[in-house]
């Protein structure tokens, strides 16, 4: 997101009147994307601590479900918060719920969405934020943990890339001035992220993850998602067949390289490659579920730190079909 646009979005949120927490019954509508669900869980627990009644409604990513609309209406909220972009939580939900007071926290990617959700808590709901958990945006394991433990954490979530703190996330951290930040460092996260946070926050705790174990887990999860994508692709006849095939090939290539890196004890590299392989496989599955092929472009807007899909496809053109077959037949490294 362009810097001027980024601050324009924040300014618009600031124009929304501060609400009276005692009168609120809030519905949070979010897709089943791991990152957005973790953000939703911490928003829910933050609002509940302010004395509000809050419930979360989860929609499948990019899919409209009228049953969810009926459940929200039956809940009869005084305010609805949508977390996620219009590809993840489709426009039709807002149309169907137009009689309600709706606020959407939606950035150009998961990092901005998380930061805007925190900004909304502070500036619209007047929530005092004292603790922050900083996570790598594609650390599915920690994101799922956050969903389970959001209430006891008493913290909000800021998402970062493996090699930088996105501008809006950095600005929100400066504005919050939290008492404590916990960084859940993944094997591929650079040290500079911790150093940058220490410039604006006094108390920073770093939770190191067992690097070999995490790399192993990511490789296994990537294998599972890739196998699922291949099985679905065998029966897929949609118009995005070429794009899906390229994604599966990219996933295979990255998984192959992840295994090699693991074998060479380069666990940080193995972890990063496995995460990328898993994301590509998951996105192939998403595309095969979609009716509208345009959603494909939205998926790749959401993985900003990776090279663009077109660049990756260009790279793949230098590889022969024989190379791909070799990758498919390669005997997997034994992960212990």
Secondary structure, 3 states (H helix, E strand, C coil): CCHHHHHHHHHHHHHCCCCCHHHCEEEEEEECCHHHHHHHHHHHHHHHHCCCEEEEEEECCCCCCHHHHHHHHHHCCCEEEEECCCCCCCHHHHHHCCCCCEEEECCCCHHHHHHHHHHHHHHCCCCCCCEEEEEECCCHHHHHHHHHHHHHHCCEEEEECCCCCCHHHHHHHHHHCCCEEEEEECCCCCHHHHHHHHHHCCEEEEEECCHHHHHHHHHHHHHHHHHHHHHHHCCCCCCCHHHHHHHHHHHHHHHHHHHHHHHCCCHHHHHHHHHHHHHHHHHHHHHHHCCCCCHHHHHHHCCCCCCCHHHHHHHHCCCCHHHHHHHHHCCCCCCC
